[in-house]
Amino acid sequence: MDTILGYMEKYDFENLLLCQDKALDFKAIIAIHDTTLGPATGGCRMWQYESEMDAIEDALRLARGMTYKYAAAGVNLGGGKTVIMGDPKRKDREPIFRALGKFINRLGGKYITGEDVGTTLRDMEYIRMETEYVVTLPTYLGGAGDIAPMTAFGVIRAMQACCKRVYGADSLKGKIIAVQGLGAVGHNVVEQLHALEAKMIVADIDEAKVKAMVHDYGVQQVDPDVIYDVECEIFCPCALGAIINHDTLDRLKCKIVCGSANNQLKAERHGELLEQKGIVYAPDYIANAGGTIYDTDRLGVGGVSHERGKEKVSRIYQNMERVFEIADRDKIPTYMAADRMAEERIRQIAEVKKYRDELRP
């Protein structure tokens, strides 16, 4: 990123806010990408960045990703993100997150936050003390609670659509699936795949998590460095981003890449190379949208409904099919087709709103 405003102009961002409180040693960035579909919405990440520019770039990149995620999922929200520059293990959480809540409240609903890497439901409670513009909340505060199971469910629905494309049927029974990462989402993916009678090979840097999955579900384990090399039908990345790169591409022995990790392609050219290798790629923000679809479903419709929320998450299957339709229609890789699907919806809704505004007296 050469300049901040240059980057914002290139990707058509609306706002970037820098927040600080010297007394609290608090520094945060709020990025708002696009509010065509609705208020910018996206989680609050807490991380130790090497520089302010790294934090700003991360916030901008993630906010834009949320715009595309919501647009492609058919959700009427825009894309935003908050990053707090600090140790995610910091103990004095209440003043930090209440300070953030005050900054968010000043935006008057233009941005709604939620849980993300390095933050917890308890942190969201602290934010809620200062503003109503927070979506990820425990059930006793009217929220959806833990959304990881729904993120996992959405990933599996995307897998089923990919299997339909590759194998002609969407059953996961007997499919060998390599799951990388057994955190909040990954372990739910394993649990749900087990119920669908899939066969799994798993890896995680946390040996205790691996042992638990082996004990509970009889999965096979491999070292984290080996997971790229296993023979499987589906490679399911549920940990870090940028894992599809120059070093790993030629090691993959799968027909499908479909997982919950964000920003799986290190660069767009790696999406092209997956296509050339004949590997079907489920774009990450299509596959991993389940949690945020479920989490935000209650906005404007009178509260949480598990049945309604799950039904909307289940539509990730149809969203994935639409990506394939656009890829075939325009003869482009799936990562590009997903972007096109999101951009088409944003343009269409912008036209609807323009027409509606023209009719107002």
C-alpha positions in Angstrom: 0.0 0.0 0.0 1.8 3.2 -1.2 -0.6 5.7 0.3 -3.7 5.4 2.5 -5.9 7.6 0.4 -4.6 6.0 -2.8 -5.6 2.6 -1.5 -9.0 4.0 -0.4 -9.6 5.5 -3.8 -8.5 2.4 -5.7 -11.1 0.2 -3.8 -13.7 3.0 -3.3 -13.7 3.1 0.5 -16.0 5.5 2.3 -14.3 6.2 5.7 -11.3 5.4 7.8 -11.3 6.5 11.4 -8.3 6.5 13.8 -9.2 6.3 17.5 -6.9 6.7 20.5 -7.1 7.3 24.2 -3.6 8.1 25.7 -4.6 7.4 29.3 -5.8 3.9 28.4 -3.0 3.1 25.9 -5.8 2.5 23.4 -5.3 2.7 19.6 -7.9 1.4 17.1 -8.8 1.8 13.4 -12.4 1.6 12.1 -12.6 1.1 8.3 -15.9 1.5 6.4 -15.8 0.2 2.9 -19.3 0.4 1.4 -22.8 1.1 2.8 -24.8 0.7 -0.4 -26.6 -2.4 1.0 -26.9 -1.2 4.6 -24.8 -0.2 7.6 -21.2 -1.3 7.5 -20.8 -4.4 9.6 -17.8 -6.4 10.6 -16.0 -7.8 13.6 -13.5 -6.2 16.0 -10.0 -7.8 15.8 -7.3 -7.3 18.5 -3.8 -8.0 17.4 -0.2 -6.9 17.9 0.8 -5.3 14.5 4.3 -4.5 13.6 3.3 -1.0 12.5 0.4 1.4 12.3 0.4 0.9 8.5 0.1 -2.8 8.9 -2.9 -2.3 11.1 -4.6 0.2 8.8 -4.0 -2.1 5.8 -5.5 -5.1 7.6 -8.6 -3.1 8.6 -9.1 -1.8 5.1 -8.6 -5.2 3.5 -10.9 -7.0 6.0 -13.6 -4.3 5.6 -13.7 -4.7 1.9 -13.9 -8.5 2.3 -17.0 -8.0 4.5 -18.7 -5.9 1.8 -18.2 -8.8 -0.7 -19.2 -11.4 1.9 -22.5 -9.8 2.7 -23.3 -8.9 -0.9 -22.6 -12.4 -2.2 -24.6 -13.9 0.7 -27.7 -11.8 -0.1 -27.5 -9.9 3.3 -28.4 -6.2 3.4 -25.3 -5.0 5.1 -22.2 -3.2 4.0 -18.6 -4.0 4.9 -16.6 -2.6 7.8 -14.0 -3.7 10.3 -12.3 -2.6 13.5 -8.8 -3.5 14.6 -7.4 -2.7 18.0 -3.6 -2.4 18.1 -2.7 -4.4 21.2 -2.0 -7.7 22.9 -5.1 -9.9 22.6 -4.2 -11.3 26.0 -4.4 -7.9 27.6 -6.2 -8.2 31.0 -7.8 -4.8 31.4 -10.6 -5.4 28.9 -13.5 -3.4 30.2 -12.1 0.1 29.8 -10.6 -0.7 26.4 -13.8 -2.1 24.8 -16.0 0.5 26.5 -13.8 3.2 24.9 -14.2 1.5 21.6 -18.0 1.5 22.2 -18.0 5.2 22.6 -16.2 5.8 19.3 -18.6 3.4 17.5 -21.6 5.2 19.1 -20.4 8.5 17.6 -21.0 7.0 14.1 -24.7 6.8 14.8 -25.3 3.4 13.3 -23.1 3.7 10.2 -21.0 0.9 11.6 -21.9 -2.2 13.6 -19.2 -4.3 15.2 -18.9 -7.9 16.4 -16.5 -10.6 17.7 -13.4 -11.5 15.7 -9.8 -12.7 16.2 -8.5 -11.8 19.6 -11.9 -10.7 21.0 -14.6 -12.5 22.9 -18.4 -12.4 23.7 -17.5 -10.8 27.0 -15.7 -8.0 25.1 -18.8 -7.4 23.1 -20.8 -7.0 26.3 -18.4 -4.2 27.3 -19.0 -2.5 24.0 -22.7 -2.9 24.4 -22.5 -0.9 27.7 -21.7 2.1 25.5 -23.5 1.5 22.2 -26.3 -0.5 20.7 -24.3 -1.0 17.5 -22.8 -4.4 18.3 -24.2 -7.6 16.9 -22.3 -10.6 18.3 -23.8 -11.0 21.8 -24.6 -13.8 24.2 -28.1 -15.1 24.1 -29.0 -13.5 27.5 -28.4 -10.1 25.9 -30.6 -10.9 22.8 -27.7 -12.2 20.6 -27.2 -15.4 18.8 -24.5 -16.7 21.1 -21.7 -18.9 19.7 -21.8 -18.6 15.9 -18.9 -21.1 15.2 -21.3 -24.0 14.6 -23.1 -22.1 11.9 -19.8 -21.0 10.2 -18.9 -24.7 10.1 -22.4 -25.6 8.7 -22.0 -23.0 6.0 -18.6 -24.5 5.0 -20.1 -27.9 4.8 -23.0 -26.6 2.6 -20.3 -25.1 0.3 -18.5 -28.4 0.3 -21.6 -30.2 -0.8 -22.2 -27.9 -3.7 -18.5 -28.4 -4.7 -19.0 -32.2 -4.6 -22.1 -31.9 -6.8 -20.0 -30.1 -9.4 -17.0 -32.5 -9.2 -18.7 -35.8 -8.5 -22.2 -35.3 -9.7 -23.7 -35.8 -6.2 -23.4 -33.7 -3.1 -23.0 -36.5 -0.5 -19.9 -36.3 1.8 -20.2 -39.9 3.0 -16.9 -41.6 2.6 -15.1 -38.5 1.2 -11.6 -38.0 2.6 -11.3 -34.5 3.9 -8.1 -32.9 5.2 -9.0 -30.4 7.9 -6.3 -27.8 8.7 -6.9 -26.1 12.0 -9.1 -27.3 14.9 -10.0 -24.0 16.5 -13.6 -22.7 17.1 -14.7 -23.4 13.6 -12.4 -26.3 12.7 -13.5 -28.6 15.5 -17.2 -27.9 14.6 -16.4 -28.8 11.0 -14.9 -32.1 12.2 -18.0 -32.8 14.4 -20.5 -32.1 11.7 -18.5 -34.0 9.0 -18.3 -37.0 11.4 -22.1 -37.0 11.5 -22.2 -37.1 7.7 -19.9 -40.1 7.7 -16.9 -38.4 6.1 -13.4 -39.6 6.6 -11.0 -37.0 8.1 -7.3 -36.3 8.4 -6.6 -33.4 10.7 -3.7 -31.2 11.8 -3.2 -28.4 14.3 -0.2 -26.8 16.1 -2.1 -27.5 19.3 -1.5 -31.2 20.1 -4.2 -31.3 22.7 -6.8 -30.2 20.2 -5.7 -33.0 17.8 -5.8 -35.6 20.5 -9.3 -34.6 21.4 -10.5 -35.0 17.8 -8.8 -38.4 17.5 -10.4 -39.5 20.7 -13.9 -38.2 20.0 -14.2 -38.9 16.3 -11.5 -41.5 15.4 -9.9 -39.1 12.8 -6.4 -39.6 11.5 -3.8 -37.1 12.5 -0.7 -35.7 10.6 1.9 -33.1 11.5 0.9 -29.5 10.5 3.6 -29.4 7.8 2.3 -32.6 6.2 -1.4 -31.7 5.8 -0.8 -30.2 2.3 0.6 -33.5 1.1 -2.2 -35.9 2.1 -4.3 -37.7 -0.6 -7.8 -36.5 -0.2 -10.9 -35.4 -2.0 -11.3 -32.1 -0.1 -8.7 -29.8 1.5 -10.4 -27.8 4.2 -8.3 -24.9 5.6 -9.7 -23.5 8.9 -6.7 -21.7 10.3 -4.4 -19.1 8.8 -4.8 -17.1 5.5 -2.5 -17.1 2.5 -2.1 -20.9 2.7 -2.7 -21.3 -1.1 0.7 -20.0 -2.3 3.7 -20.8 -4.5 5.0 -23.3 -2.0 1.9 -25.3 -1.3 0.1 -25.4 -4.7 2.0 -28.2 -6.2 1.7 -30.2 -2.9 -2.1 -30.3 -2.9 -3.5 -33.7 -3.8 -7.2 -32.9 -3.8 -10.1 -32.1 -6.1 -11.7 -29.3 -3.9 -10.4 -26.6 -1.6 -13.2 -25.4 0.7 -12.7 -24.1 4.2 -13.4 -21.3 6.7 -10.0 -19.5 6.7 -10.0 -15.9 5.5 -8.0 -14.8 2.5 -6.8 -18.3 1.6 -5.2 -17.2 -1.7 -1.9 -15.4 -1.0 -2.4 -13.6 -4.4 -5.1 -13.7 -7.0 -2.8 -15.6 -9.4 -3.0 -18.6 -7.0 -6.7 -18.7 -7.8 -5.8 -18.9 -11.4 -3.3 -21.7 -10.8 -5.8 -23.7 -8.8 -8.1 -23.5 -11.8 -5.4 -24.6 -14.1 -4.7 -27.6 -11.9 -8.3 -28.7 -12.1 -9.0 -28.0 -8.4 -12.4 -26.5 -7.6 -12.0 -23.6 -5.2 -14.8 -22.4 -3.0 -14.0 -18.7 -2.5 -13.5 -18.2 1.2 -16.0 -15.4 1.8 -18.7 -17.6 0.2 -17.9 -20.7 2.2 -17.3 -19.0 5.6 -20.2 -16.6 5.6 -22.5 -18.8 7.7 -21.5 -17.4 11.1 -22.1 -13.8 10.1 -25.3 -14.6 8.2 -26.6 -16.3 11.4 -25.3 -13.6 13.7 -26.8 -10.7 11.8 -30.1 -12.4 10.9 -31.8 -10.9 14.0 -31.2 -7.3 12.8 -34.5 -5.6 11.8 -36.6 -8.8 12.1 -37.4 -8.9 15.8 -34.8 -11.1 17.4 -33.0 -14.4 17.0 -34.7 -17.4 15.3 -32.5 -20.5 15.0 -34.7 -22.0 12.3 -34.7 -18.9 10.2 -31.0 -18.2 10.7 -30.0 -21.8 9.8 -32.2 -21.8 6.7 -30.4 -18.6 5.5 -27.0 -20.2 6.2 -28.1 -23.3 4.2 -28.5 -21.1 1.1 -24.7 -21.0 0.9 -25.2 -24.1 -1.2 -27.2 -22.1 -3.8 -24.7 -19.2 -3.5 -21.9 -21.6 -4.4 -23.9 -22.9 -7.4 -24.4 -19.3 -8.6 -20.6 -18.8 -8.4 -20.2 -21.8 -10.7 -22.8 -20.4 -13.1 -21.0 -17.1 -13.4 -17.6 -18.8 -13.7 -19.0 -20.9 -16.6 -20.8 -18.0 -18.2 -17.8 -15.7 -18.2 -15.1 -18.3 -18.4 -13.3 -17.1 -15.3 -12.0 -18.7 -12.1 -14.3 -19.1 -9.2 -12.6 -16.5 -7.0 -13.3 -13.9 -9.7 -16.8 -15.1 -10.2 -17.6 -14.6 -6.5 -16.4 -11.0 -6.8 -18.5 -10.5 -9.9 -21.6 -11.9 -8.1 -21.1 -9.5 -5.2 -20.4 -6.5 -7.4 -23.5 -7.3 -9.6 -25.8 -7.3 -6.5 -24.3 -4.0 -5.2 -24.9 -2.3 -8.5 -28.4 -3.6 -8.8 -29.4 -2.5 -5.3 -27.7 0.9 -5.9 -30.0 1.3 -8.9 -33.1 0.3 -6.9 -32.2 2.9 -4.2 -31.5 5.6 -6.8 -34.9 4.9 -8.3 -36.6 5.0 -4.9 -35.0 8.3 -4.0 -36.0 9.8 -7.4 -39.7 9.0 -6.5 -39.6 10.8 -3.2 -41.2 14.3 -3.2 
